[in-house]
């Protein structure tokens, strides 16, 4: 029976459940908490139920339970909001109705203030019983506040970090710290600037239309971390290169034409642009997959292992593009994002059970580092009643042997 269950978990089949009625309305309601989460409290919660709101009638008629609440007056509603979310084991902020998530919208507030606010919110949500708090997903200074809160009194409370936010932050790490990114970004912005000048713009648009069947200027947000201009220059590489070969380019001022030609004929620039765009696409693709699949906490370690594997392939293709620094930035972001609960969830997740030579299914202990193995033991001991902790650890020891 166990073997059949494990096989079913590791080889899921498509659900046979019939499609929901009113799919568009339910999809919109399912996405609403995500929108509120991303708005960081800018949305008025009272407006959602106001009689004059178009959402009010839709909300009342929906078969789904209400999915948005606001904090009581005593909980400083001007600086926090609550949204019900799903999948308590999810590694990304989810979007349905089984878990409460607290959003701090204030900026620059001291750490102890965030800790106080989180403490009040958790106590109210759990009816002063912290054992009912499954997990809390936070970012920035709130992480330290939650760690303090966990160590101070929440013995059975576990906090986790948002994987989607971590991958998006990793992209910013690349933009800020990779010399190759700075060089390519600077030259891409220069090309975008050239395309705002009438003579060059008309030449570019002519070749762009011939090549792509439509025309538009390169996006230029004048930001060192702007990924859009990199994507545009890579996408319209051929029309851009054709500009300096066009006879009309000779009519452009000598200095301007020389500067443009210097950038376009720089082979190193195009090689680094391809490498950086490939790196950005790699991380963005994994981030989009997280949003779609909402991986469990047990999959957090495997997500980073997958990223490292793909980065090794990327380095093999672009071997002279800040590869060592890319690895260093990934490890720094991983260490900042890592939580002990990852190791415990990975070890106990049936998806990762390994069948040994005797036919028994065992946790993948050998895939955890010594530190992660200790973290897993600590979390297991923390989450079971104190009197059962020795027995739980003994069972883990039996598994290992």
Secondary structure as GFF3:
##gff-version 3
##sequence-region A 1 401
A	DSSP	alpha_helix	2	10	.	.	.	ID=ss1
A	DSSP	alpha_helix	23	39	.	.	.	ID=ss2
A	DSSP	alpha_helix	45	49	.	.	.	ID=ss3
A	DSSP	alpha_helix	54	61	.	.	.	ID=ss4
A	DSSP	beta_strand	68	69	.	.	.	ID=ss5
A	DSSP	three_ten_helix	73	75	.	.	.	ID=ss6
A	DSSP	beta_strand	80	85	.	.	.	ID=ss7
A	DSSP	beta_strand	99	104	.	.	.	ID=ss8
A	DSSP	alpha_helix	111	125	.	.	.	ID=ss9
A	DSSP	three_ten_helix	130	132	.	.	.	ID=ss10
A	DSSP	beta_strand	136	138	.	.	.	ID=ss11
A	DSSP	alpha_helix	141	152	.	.	.	ID=ss12
A	DSSP	beta_strand	159	161	.	.	.	ID=ss13
A	DSSP	alpha_helix	163	177	.	.	.	ID=ss14
A	DSSP	alpha_helix	179	194	.	.	.	ID=ss15
A	DSSP	alpha_helix	198	212	.	.	.	ID=ss16
A	DSSP	alpha_helix	227	235	.	.	.	ID=ss17
A	DSSP	alpha_helix	237	243	.	.	.	ID=ss18
A	DSSP	three_ten_helix	247	251	.	.	.	ID=ss19
A	DSSP	alpha_helix	254	264	.	.	.	ID=ss20
A	DSSP	alpha_helix	267	293	.	.	.	ID=ss21
A	DSSP	three_ten_helix	297	299	.	.	.	ID=ss22
A	DSSP	alpha_helix	300	317	.	.	.	ID=ss23
A	DSSP	alpha_helix	323	337	.	.	.	ID=ss24
A	DSSP	alpha_helix	340	348	.	.	.	ID=ss25
A	DSSP	three_ten_helix	350	352	.	.	.	ID=ss26
A	DSSP	beta_strand	354	355	.	.	.	ID=ss27
A	DSSP	beta_strand	361	362	.	.	.	ID=ss28
A	DSSP	three_ten_helix	365	367	.	.	.	ID=ss29
A	DSSP	alpha_helix	370	383	.	.	.	ID=ss30
A	DSSP	three_ten_helix	386	388	.	.	.	ID=ss31
A	DSSP	alpha_helix	389	400	.	.	.	ID=ss32
###
